[in-house]
């Protein structure tokens, strides 16, 4: 039963870290040395911790690229709208028809 509680707490902390975006919030669960699976659990915890660090870095890079593209698009839209002048109403056509 102890192993189920440790695994549940660990999995919940992984989800909490994934949704928070910070790998620093991963709980460092201490497991009793008397358990036969302690070494395997510590190895898994360390492996996932490093994986979350890499995931956070790559996610930051992705959103930086996304925001850079958004900024470039908005800049192009602003420049494009400044170049095109709105059409002026042509009053000469009406005057020509009246004559």
Z-matrix of the N, CA and C atoms (Angstrom, degrees):
N
C 1 1.444
C 2 1.533 1 111.10
N 3 1.311 2 116.84 1 -32.99
C 4 1.458 3 121.12 2 179.10
C 5 1.528 4 110.42 3 -62.24
N 6 1.321 5 117.23 4 -41.77
C 7 1.455 6 121.60 5 179.83
C 8 1.526 7 112.32 6 -63.20
N 9 1.319 8 116.72 7 -37.23
C 10 1.468 9 120.78 8 178.58
C 11 1.525 10 109.90 9 -66.16
N 12 1.311 11 117.28 10 -41.88
C 13 1.470 12 120.42 11 178.59
C 14 1.521 13 111.45 12 -64.52
N 15 1.325 14 117.59 13 -42.71
C 16 1.466 15 121.35 14 179.60
C 17 1.527 16 109.85 15 -64.56
N 18 1.325 17 116.72 16 -45.47
C 19 1.466 18 120.40 17 -179.91
C 20 1.526 19 111.11 18 -63.66
N 21 1.323 20 117.33 19 -40.59
C 22 1.465 21 120.71 20 179.10
C 23 1.527 22 111.06 21 -64.52
N 24 1.318 23 116.80 22 -44.89
C 25 1.468 24 120.47 23 178.79
C 26 1.529 25 110.65 24 -63.28
N 27 1.324 26 116.90 25 -39.03
C 28 1.451 27 121.09 26 -179.88
C 29 1.527 28 111.35 27 -66.89
N 30 1.318 29 117.46 28 -45.15
C 31 1.467 30 121.26 29 179.56
C 32 1.521 31 110.49 30 -64.53
N 33 1.314 32 117.39 31 -40.95
C 34 1.470 33 120.12 32 177.49
C 35 1.527 34 111.37 33 -63.83
N 36 1.320 35 116.98 34 -37.94
C 37 1.465 36 119.03 35 178.92
C 38 1.528 37 111.02 36 -69.40
N 39 1.330 38 117.74 37 -31.57
C 40 1.465 39 120.42 38 176.20
C 41 1.520 40 109.85 39 -64.20
N 42 1.337 41 117.39 40 -44.78
C 43 1.459 42 120.50 41 177.95
C 44 1.528 43 111.03 42 -63.81
N 45 1.317 44 116.76 43 -39.95
C 46 1.466 45 119.86 44 178.91
C 47 1.522 46 111.03 45 -62.75
N 48 1.317 47 117.01 46 -41.17
C 49 1.462 48 121.06 47 178.61
C 50 1.518 49 110.24 48 -67.30
N 51 1.329 50 117.11 49 -41.64
C 52 1.464 51 120.40 50 -179.26
C 53 1.524 52 111.21 51 -62.49
N 54 1.318 53 117.64 52 -40.13
C 55 1.456 54 120.49 53 -179.24
C 56 1.526 55 112.52 54 -79.03
N 57 1.315 56 117.95 55 -24.99
C 58 1.465 57 119.96 56 -179.64
C 59 1.520 58 111.95 57 -84.36
N 60 1.333 59 117.24 58 -25.50
C 61 1.461 60 120.47 59 178.48
C 62 1.510 61 114.04 60 85.73
N 63 1.309 62 118.86 61 8.64
C 64 1.456 63 121.21 62 -179.07
C 65 1.519 64 109.64 63 -129.32
N 66 1.317 65 116.23 64 117.65
C 67 1.459 66 120.46 65 -179.90
C 68 1.525 67 112.02 66 -72.71
N 69 1.321 68 117.11 67 -13.22
C 70 1.460 69 120.65 68 -179.74
C 71 1.525 70 111.24 69 -69.12
N 72 1.331 71 117.26 70 -17.84
C 73 1.459 72 120.43 71 -177.02
C 74 1.527 73 113.19 72 -87.42
N 75 1.335 74 117.78 73 3.15
C 76 1.452 75 121.23 74 178.91
C 77 1.521 76 109.07 75 -66.95
N 78 1.314 77 115.11 76 125.69
C 79 1.465 78 119.48 77 -178.29
C 80 1.520 79 109.95 78 -69.64
N 81 1.311 80 115.52 79 134.28
C 82 1.453 81 121.38 80 176.76
C 83 1.519 82 107.70 81 -91.61
N 84 1.320 83 115.38 82 88.40
C 85 1.463 84 120.24 83 -176.92
C 86 1.521 85 110.16 84 -75.60
N 87 1.296 86 114.92 85 129.88
C 88 1.459 87 121.10 86 176.38
C 89 1.523 88 108.66 87 -95.31
N 90 1.304 89 115.77 88 128.64
C 91 1.470 90 121.35 89 -177.88
C 92 1.529 91 108.21 90 -112.07
N 93 1.313 92 115.33 91 142.23
C 94 1.470 93 119.93 92 178.72
C 95 1.521 94 110.86 93 -58.65
N 96 1.292 95 115.97 94 138.83
C 97 1.468 96 121.68 95 -179.64
C 98 1.530 97 112.03 96 -69.64
N 99 1.311 98 117.02 97 -17.68
C 100 1.464 99 119.91 98 -176.65
C 101 1.527 100 112.88 99 -76.34
N 102 1.316 101 117.28 100 -15.53
C 103 1.469 102 120.23 101 -179.65
C 104 1.528 103 109.68 102 -76.37
N 105 1.325 104 115.52 103 141.69
C 106 1.459 105 120.10 104 -178.78
C 107 1.540 106 111.60 105 -70.42
N 108 1.291 107 118.01 106 -23.80
C 109 1.464 108 122.54 107 -174.84
C 110 1.531 109 112.74 108 -97.32
N 111 1.327 110 117.74 109 8.68
C 112 1.461 111 121.71 110 -176.96
C 113 1.531 112 111.81 111 -59.32
N 114 1.309 113 117.97 112 -47.38
C 115 1.467 114 120.90 113 -177.85
C 116 1.535 115 111.24 114 -63.46
N 117 1.322 116 116.35 115 -42.49
C 118 1.469 117 119.90 116 178.66
C 119 1.530 118 110.76 117 -63.90
N 120 1.316 119 117.08 118 -39.39
C 121 1.460 120 120.66 119 -179.87
C 122 1.528 121 110.74 120 -66.28
N 123 1.329 122 116.99 121 -43.51
C 124 1.468 123 120.76 122 -179.88
C 125 1.528 124 110.08 123 -64.04
N 126 1.330 125 117.72 124 -40.44
C 127 1.457 126 120.82 125 177.23
C 128 1.529 127 111.02 126 -62.69
N 129 1.319 128 116.83 127 -43.17
C 130 1.466 129 121.48 128 178.61
C 131 1.525 130 110.70 129 -63.74
N 132 1.325 131 116.23 130 -43.82
C 133 1.466 132 120.55 131 179.35
C 134 1.523 133 111.35 132 -60.57
N 135 1.334 134 116.55 133 -44.12
C 136 1.461 135 120.55 134 179.80
C 137 1.526 136 111.40 135 -66.84
N 138 1.326 137 117.03 136 -39.05
C 139 1.462 138 121.03 137 179.58
C 140 1.531 139 110.90 138 -65.08
N 141 1.307 140 116.82 139 -44.06
C 142 1.469 141 120.76 140 -179.62
C 143 1.523 142 110.45 141 -68.45
N 144 1.308 143 117.31 142 -36.51
C 145 1.463 144 120.53 143 178.68
C 146 1.527 145 110.87 144 -60.70
N 147 1.342 146 117.34 145 -45.37
C 148 1.471 147 121.40 146 177.89
C 149 1.517 148 109.91 147 -65.13
N 150 1.343 149 116.83 148 -39.41
C 151 1.464 150 120.49 149 179.44
C 152 1.514 151 111.79 150 -63.52
N 153 1.313 152 117.28 151 -37.80
C 154 1.459 153 120.34 152 178.73
C 155 1.526 154 111.49 153 -68.90
N 156 1.322 155 116.83 154 -34.50
C 157 1.466 156 120.05 155 175.70
C 158 1.531 157 110.55 156 -62.38
N 159 1.327 158 116.52 157 -45.14
C 160 1.461 159 120.58 158 179.00
C 161 1.517 160 111.20 159 -65.19
N 162 1.322 161 116.35 160 -40.45
C 163 1.462 162 120.85 161 179.03
C 164 1.530 163 110.88 162 -62.62
N 165 1.314 164 116.81 163 -42.42
C 166 1.469 165 120.46 164 179.13
C 167 1.531 166 110.88 165 -63.19
N 168 1.323 167 117.53 166 -41.99
C 169 1.462 168 121.11 167 179.58
C 170 1.529 169 111.40 168 -64.80
N 171 1.330 170 116.39 169 -45.02
C 172 1.465 171 119.84 170 -179.51
C 173 1.525 172 111.21 171 -67.60
N 174 1.314 173 117.40 172 -35.25
C 175 1.456 174 120.61 173 177.26
C 176 1.515 175 110.22 174 -65.59
N 177 1.313 176 117.43 175 -40.86
C 178 1.464 177 120.96 176 176.45
C 179 1.525 178 111.23 177 -61.07
N 180 1.339 179 116.69 178 -42.96
C 181 1.464 180 120.20 179 178.54
C 182 1.529 181 110.76 180 -62.47
N 183 1.330 182 116.55 181 -43.16
C 184 1.465 183 120.80 182 -179.51
C 185 1.520 184 111.23 183 -60.18
N 186 1.318 185 116.80 184 -48.30
C 187 1.458 186 119.16 185 -178.76
C 188 1.526 187 112.16 186 -69.27
N 189 1.322 188 117.36 187 -29.67
C 190 1.468 189 119.83 188 175.51
C 191 1.526 190 109.69 189 -64.94
N 192 1.322 191 117.12 190 -42.90
C 193 1.466 192 121.32 191 177.37
C 194 1.527 193 110.06 192 -64.08
N 195 1.315 194 116.28 193 -42.88
C 196 1.456 195 121.06 194 179.69
C 197 1.530 196 111.21 195 -61.65
N 198 1.304 197 117.52 196 -44.81
C 199 1.458 198 121.35 197 179.86
C 200 1.531 199 111.95 198 -68.53
N 201 1.318 200 117.18 199 -35.50
C 202 1.458 201 120.15 200 176.76
C 203 1.521 202 110.52 201 -63.97
N 204 1.329 203 117.05 202 -42.49
C 205 1.461 204 120.83 203 177.03
C 206 1.518 205 111.88 204 -64.04
N 207 1.321 206 116.52 205 -39.79
C 208 1.463 207 120.44 206 178.28
C 209 1.526 208 110.70 207 -63.39
N 210 1.334 209 115.89 208 -43.84
C 211 1.462 210 119.72 209 179.43
C 212 1.528 211 111.54 210 -63.24
N 213 1.337 212 116.87 211 -40.34
C 214 1.465 213 120.25 212 178.74
C 215 1.524 214 110.55 213 -65.03
N 216 1.321 215 117.11 214 -41.12
C 217 1.467 216 120.90 215 178.80
C 218 1.521 217 110.91 216 -63.20
N 219 1.319 218 117.03 217 -45.45
C 220 1.465 219 120.06 218 178.92
C 221 1.520 220 111.74 219 -63.99
N 222 1.314 221 116.54 220 -37.92
C 223 1.464 222 120.40 221 178.02
C 224 1.522 223 110.29 222 -64.17
N 225 1.317 224 116.92 223 -43.07
C 226 1.467 225 120.47 224 178.91
C 227 1.523 226 111.30 225 -65.26
N 228 1.309 227 116.81 226 -37.82
C 229 1.460 228 119.41 227 178.40
C 230 1.527 229 111.23 228 -66.22
N 231 1.313 230 115.91 229 -39.24
C 232 1.469 231 119.33 230 178.31
C 233 1.526 232 111.10 231 -66.08
N 234 1.314 233 117.18 232 -44.25
C 235 1.462 234 121.25 233 179.61
C 236 1.523 235 109.96 234 -65.46
N 237 1.319 236 117.56 235 -41.47
C 238 1.455 237 121.60 236 179.92
C 239 1.514 238 112.39 237 -64.65
N 240 1.309 239 117.93 238 -37.34
C 241 1.460 240 120.00 239 -179.77
C 242 1.527 241 111.34 240 -75.49
N 243 1.314 242 117.91 241 -24.08
C 244 1.463 243 120.69 242 178.72
C 245 1.526 244 110.96 243 -77.17
N 246 1.329 245 118.38 244 -28.39
C 247 1.454 246 122.47 245 -178.22
C 248 1.527 247 110.50 246 -76.78
N 249 1.313 248 117.11 247 -42.10
C 250 1.456 249 121.42 248 -177.82
C 251 1.518 250 108.69 249 -80.65
N 252 1.344 251 116.30 250 120.19
C 253 1.457 252 120.44 251 179.42
C 254 1.518 253 108.64 252 -94.39
N 255 1.301 254 117.58 253 144.60
C 256 1.458 255 118.97 254 179.71
C 257 1.524 256 110.29 255 -64.80
N 258 1.324 257 116.45 256 148.55
C 259 1.461 258 121.38 257 -178.08
C 260 1.522 259 109.96 258 -67.89
N 261 1.318 260 115.53 259 134.18
C 262 1.461 261 121.51 260 178.00
C 263 1.525 262 108.56 261 -85.15
N 264 1.308 263 117.93 262 138.41
C 265 1.467 264 118.94 263 177.78
C 266 1.525 265 109.62 264 -66.25
N 267 1.297 266 116.06 265 137.44
C 268 1.461 267 121.20 266 -177.09
C 269 1.522 268 109.09 267 -99.84
N 270 1.320 269 115.67 268 99.58
C 271 1.460 270 121.21 269 -179.54
C 272 1.526 271 112.03 270 -79.19
N 273 1.328 272 117.66 271 -14.96
C 274 1.457 273 120.76 272 -179.08
C 275 1.520 274 112.35 273 -65.25
N 276 1.311 275 117.91 274 -31.27
C 277 1.452 276 121.50 275 -178.78
C 278 1.534 277 109.50 276 -63.67
N 279 1.300 278 117.39 277 -43.43
C 280 1.465 279 121.17 278 -179.06
C 281 1.535 280 110.23 279 -66.17
N 282 1.320 281 117.34 280 -40.84
C 283 1.462 282 121.28 281 -179.58
C 284 1.528 283 110.57 282 -66.09
N 285 1.327 284 117.18 283 -36.65
C 286 1.450 285 120.18 284 -179.93
C 287 1.526 286 111.17 285 -68.13
N 288 1.312 287 116.93 286 -35.82
C 289 1.462 288 120.15 287 -179.40
C 290 1.535 289 111.32 288 -69.80
N 291 1.299 290 117.19 289 -32.66
C 292 1.455 291 120.97 290 -178.32
C 293 1.516 292 110.40 291 -70.33
N 294 1.299 293 119.09 292 -37.19
C 295 1.475 294 122.41 293 -177.19
C 296 1.450 295 113.17 294 -65.88
